[in-house]
Amino acid sequence: MKYIVALLLALPTFAMAQCGPDTACEIDGGSYHMIAPVSDDPAPALVFFHGHNATGQMIFRGGIKSDFADAGYVVIAPNGTAIEGRQTRRWAGRDGPGRDDVGFVLDVIKDAQTKANIDPDRIYVAGFSAGGSMAWLMACKEAEHFAGFASISGALREPNDTTDCPSAPVRFLQIHGFADNQVPFEGRAIRDWHQGSLWDSLSLARSANQCRTHPDTIAIGDRFRCRTWNDSCESGAIRFCEHDGGHGMPRGWTTLARDWFEGS
């Protein structure tokens, strides 16, 4: 028994956190889920935003687990605001009433840093659908805090103040399906807001990075067709990868995103 107690005391403090992928970590303004490696070495972190009508608890499977969590990343999944009458959550992804989601996410990261040994220079952001729009919003408002971004099937929503947006040069990967009619390339109007145009979002990123209009390279693979802006940019880099599918997370996206984050 003494040996067991000594072993527990020897573990890194973040390994003993009373929250994780199944039990939410509570902070002022909301909650999040996370999983962290048991290691004393600073680890990269992925902040992943769930889609509409989902929760952070739902993201810890598939490629996020195998390509990020199992590969030594801290994975942080903030919860959006509650949908009335449901157990699921939503992200507004735009300026307006309600919770300050950008400020909330920054508070989530600060809290996660008390529970896990996170390398502050390797914090990445990604999300799907409405969560992809949140990835764009974080780049728009707080780009300087993150080493890279990936949006799957999301664009910067409207209305949003796009003055100095993104707020700093960005390393941004956009993955989108050609057959996506839920969040089409052009976006679509929903009541008093708009999902946003993917072309407008990419244009904002090119301007922040001071890239030329047309891509530096075009690569056509078996699954993804990618256009990349890097050599012509003053700083940062952008890649847009299209696939044949619709509104979803295509097979291989996690490998594509991790390679992008890690510089290839």
N, C-alpha and C positions, 0 to 999 in steps of 0.2 A: 504493500500500500504506500509506503514512504517513497518507493521508487516511482510509482505512478504519479504521485503528487509532484515530485521533483521534475519528472519529465514534462508535465503540464506547465510548470512554472518556467521551464526552459524554452517553451515554444514562443515564437514571435507574438507580440501582443495582438496583432491583427488577425492571427489565426484563431483567436478565442472570441472574436466578435459575436455578439448575441443576435446577429441578423445575417442574412445570406440570400441565396437564390430563392428560398421558399418563405422565409420570414423577413418581412420588410424592415428596413432601417428607418426609423422615424426621426424627422427633423421638423423644425418650424416650417410650416407651409406645405408639408407633404411627406412623401416617403420614397424610398428606392430599394432596389435589390442589388446584391453584388456577390461575386465570388472572387477569391484572391488566392494566389499560390502561397504555400507555406515556405517562405524563403526570407533570408535577411537581405538579399540583394534588391535594390530598387527595380521595380517592374514597370513595363509599359502598361498603360490603361486604355481600355476602349469604353467610351460612354456611348451606349446604344439606346436610341429612342424607339419605343414600340409604335406600331401603327394605331389607327383609330379603332376603338372598340376592343382594345387589348389591355395588357398590363405588363409591367416590367418583369414579372415572374414568368411570363410566357416565353421569354427570349432565350433561355438557357438550354438550348438543344441544337442539334444539327451542326452546321459549320461554325457557329459562334462558339460552341463548346470545343469542337475539335481543333479549329484553326486559331482560336484566341485563348480561351480559358485553359485548355490542355497544353497550350504552347507557352504558358507562363504569363499571360496577360491578366491583369485585374480587369474584370468586366463589371461595369456599373450600369444599371438599368433604372433610370428615374421613372417614376409613375406620373403620368399626366393627371389632369384634374378629373374628378369622378363624373361619370355620365349619370344623370338623374334616373333612378329606378333600375340601375344595373350595377354589376360588380366591376365593370370594365372602365377604361379611362380614355381621355382624349387630349390632343394637343391643339391649341388654337393656332400657334405658329405665325402670329401676326400681332401688330399693335392693336390695342383695344382694351376693353374692360376685363376684369378677372385677375387671376394670379399673374405676377411678374415671372413668367416661366424662365426667362434668361437668368434673372437673379436667383431663382430657385435652383437652377442647374449648377450655378457657381457655388451655391451653398452645399449642394449635394457633394460636389467634388471636394470641397474643404472638409466635410465630415468624413468622406471616404478616406481621405489622407490621414485621418486619425486612427483608422482601422486597418490600413494596408500601407505597405512601403511602396509608394508610387513615385516613379521618376517624373518630376514635374516637366521635363523637357520632352516626354514621350506620352502625352495625353492626346488621344485621337477621338474623333466624334463620328458616329454613323447613325443612320436611322432608315426606317422603311415607311414609305407613303407619307402620312402626316408626320411620322418621325423623321423622314427624309427632309421634309419642309423645316422641321426643327433644326436639323443639321445646318441647313442654309441660314436659318435665323441666327444661330450661334456664330456662324462665320460672319454674318452681316454685322452683328453687334459686338462680338468679343473674340474676333479671329486671333488676336495676339496671344491668347491663353492656350492655344492648341497647335499641335504639330501637323495635323492633317485631318481631312474631312472626307466622308463618303456618304452620298445620298442615293438610296435605291427607291426609284419611283416617286420622288418628291421634288418640288421646286420651291423657290421663295414665294410665299403667298402674298396677296395684296388685300387690303392696303398695308404697307410697311414703309417706314421712312428709309429711303435708299441713299440718303446723303452719306458719303463716306462709307459705303457698303459694298463689299466687305470692309471691316474696320482696319484691316492690315492685309498685306499680300497673303495668299492662301495656297495651300497644296490641296486641291479639291478633285475628287473623283465622283462623277455622276454616272450611274448605271440605270438604264431605262429600257423598257420593252417597246418595240415598234408597234405592237398590237395593243398597247395599254390605252384603253378608252375610259378607265376610271380616273386616271391622272394623265391625260394626253399631253403630248409635247407642248401644245399651245395653252394648256390649262383649261379650266372651265369655270363659269360663274356659278356660285352657290349662294342663294339669297343675297346678302349685302357684301359678300367678299368673293375673291377669285383665287383659284388654286395657284395661279401664277404661271407664267410662260417659262418653260425650260430655257428657251433661247435668250430671254431677258436675264435670267439668273446667270447663265454662262457669260453673257456680255458684261455683267457687273464684275464677275470674277476676273475676266480678261482685263478690264480697265484697272482694277486694283493691282493686278500683277504687271500691268503695262505690257501686255502681249499684243502681237499683231492679230488681225481679225481671223485669217485663215490658219488652219492647224499646221504645226511644224512637221508632224508625221501622221500617217494614216496606216493602221494595221488591221487586216481582215483575217480573223481566226475562225476556228470551227464553231465557236459558240458566241464570241463577241466581236464586234466591229468597233474599233477604238480610234478616236481622233485626239491627239495630244498637243498641247501648247506648253513648251518648256524652253527651248533654245531661244525663241524670240522674246521671252519675257524678261523683264528687269529683275524680277524675283518671283518666287512661288512657281506653281505649275498646275495645269488643269488637264484632266482627261475625261472625255465623254465616251462611254462604251454602251453601244446599243446591242440588244439581242432580239430574237424573233418572237419572244413570248409577250404575254400581256402584263397585267398588274400583279406582280408577285416578286418573290426573291429568287432569281434564277440560280440553278445549280452552278457552283463555282464562284459565286460572288464573293464569298469570304476569302478565298485564295487571292482573287483579284484585288480586293481591298487591302489585305495584309501586305501583299507585295507592294502596293502603292504607298502604304504608310511607311514601309521599311525602305523605300527609295528606289524601287524598280518598276 
